Amino acid sequence: IMPEVSAHLKSVKGSPKKIKPIVDLIRNNSVNDALNHLSVLPNKWAKIVSKVITSASANAQNNFMMDANRLKIVSATVDQGPVLKRIKYHARGRFGRVTKPLSHITITIDQEDA
């Protein structure tokens, strides 16, 4: 039995709230279908998620000799990463806090049974 293969992308600039809807679209799809769906989407996180899927697919093909046409996305998660805290200055000596969240994307794929 073949193990599941995963690829991780850590500290992506973008909040999990914005990336999760894209990942929800491709969960439990085949790798080829997922890449086709993501190529049509206009936002920048779709391109980033497709790169992680491509990386996981390459890991499966090169390290575990899996068939590229039978790969399926088993799980896809987006987790909260570190948050960069910055200051935005306002009038009368005051300031506001600006938070810039980062995300961790994990894609796990496995080979479908024939």
C-alpha positions as CSV (number, residue, x, y, z in Angstrom):
1,I,0.0,0.0,0.0
2,M,1.3,3.4,-0.9
3,P,1.6,6.2,1.6
4,E,-0.1,9.6,1.2
5,V,2.2,12.3,-0.2
6,S,2.0,15.9,0.9
7,A,3.4,19.3,0.1
8,H,3.5,22.3,2.5
9,L,3.8,26.0,1.8
10,K,4.5,28.0,4.9
11,S,4.1,31.7,5.6
12,V,2.0,32.7,2.6
13,K,1.1,36.4,2.6
14,G,-2.7,36.3,2.9
15,S,-5.2,35.5,5.5
16,P,-6.6,32.0,5.8
17,K,-10.1,33.5,5.5
18,K,-9.3,34.5,1.9
19,I,-7.5,31.3,0.9
20,K,-9.9,28.7,2.5
21,P,-12.7,29.2,-0.1
22,I,-10.3,28.3,-2.9
23,V,-9.0,25.2,-1.1
24,D,-12.6,24.1,-0.4
25,L,-13.3,24.1,-4.2
26,I,-10.5,21.5,-4.9
27,R,-10.8,19.2,-1.9
28,N,-11.6,15.5,-2.9
29,N,-11.0,16.2,-6.6
30,S,-8.4,14.6,-8.9
31,V,-5.2,16.6,-9.4
32,N,-5.9,17.3,-13.0
33,D,-9.5,18.5,-12.3
34,A,-8.2,20.7,-9.5
35,L,-5.5,22.3,-11.6
36,N,-8.1,23.0,-14.3
37,H,-10.5,24.7,-11.8
38,L,-7.7,26.8,-10.4
39,S,-6.4,28.0,-13.8
40,V,-9.8,29.6,-14.5
41,L,-10.1,31.5,-11.2
42,P,-8.9,35.1,-11.3
43,N,-7.5,35.7,-7.9
44,K,-3.8,35.4,-6.9
45,W,-4.3,32.7,-4.2
46,A,-5.6,30.2,-6.8
47,K,-2.2,30.4,-8.5
48,I,-0.4,29.8,-5.2
49,V,-2.6,26.8,-4.3
50,S,-2.0,25.4,-7.8
51,K,1.8,25.6,-7.3
52,V,1.4,23.6,-4.0
53,I,-0.7,20.9,-5.8
54,T,1.9,20.7,-8.6
55,S,4.6,20.3,-6.0
56,A,2.7,17.5,-4.2
57,S,2.1,15.8,-7.6
58,A,5.8,16.0,-8.5
59,N,6.6,14.5,-5.0
60,A,4.3,11.6,-5.7
61,Q,5.6,10.9,-9.2
62,N,9.3,11.2,-8.5
63,N,9.6,9.9,-4.9
64,F,6.9,7.2,-4.9
65,M,6.5,6.3,-8.6
66,M,2.8,7.0,-8.6
67,D,0.8,7.4,-11.8
68,A,0.1,11.0,-12.6
69,N,-3.4,10.4,-14.0
70,R,-4.7,8.6,-10.9
71,L,-3.7,11.1,-8.3
72,K,-6.5,12.5,-6.0
73,I,-6.4,15.2,-3.4
74,V,-7.2,13.6,-0.1
75,S,-7.0,16.6,2.2
76,A,-6.3,20.3,1.7
77,T,-5.9,22.6,4.7
78,V,-5.1,26.2,5.3
79,D,-3.9,27.1,8.8
80,Q,-3.2,30.3,10.6
81,G,0.5,31.3,10.4
82,P,2.3,34.1,12.3
83,V,0.8,37.6,12.2
84,L,3.0,40.6,11.3
85,K,2.0,43.6,13.4
86,R,2.6,47.1,12.0
87,I,1.7,50.6,13.0
88,K,-0.3,53.1,10.9
89,Y,0.0,56.7,12.2
90,H,-3.0,58.9,12.6
91,A,-3.6,62.6,13.4
92,R,-2.9,64.1,16.8
93,G,-0.1,61.7,17.7
94,R,-2.3,58.6,17.7
95,F,-1.7,55.4,15.9
96,G,-3.6,52.3,14.8
97,R,-2.5,48.7,14.6
98,V,-2.3,47.0,11.3
99,T,-2.2,43.2,11.3
100,K,-0.8,41.3,8.3
101,P,-1.8,37.6,8.7
102,L,0.2,34.8,7.1
103,S,-1.1,31.3,6.3
104,H,0.2,27.7,6.0
105,I,-1.1,25.6,3.1
106,T,-1.0,21.8,3.2
107,I,-2.1,19.6,0.3
108,T,-2.1,15.8,0.7
109,I,-2.6,13.5,-2.3
110,D,-2.9,9.8,-2.8
111,Q,-3.4,7.4,-5.7
112,E,-6.9,6.4,-6.6
113,D,-7.7,2.7,-6.6
114,A,-8.3,1.3,-10.1
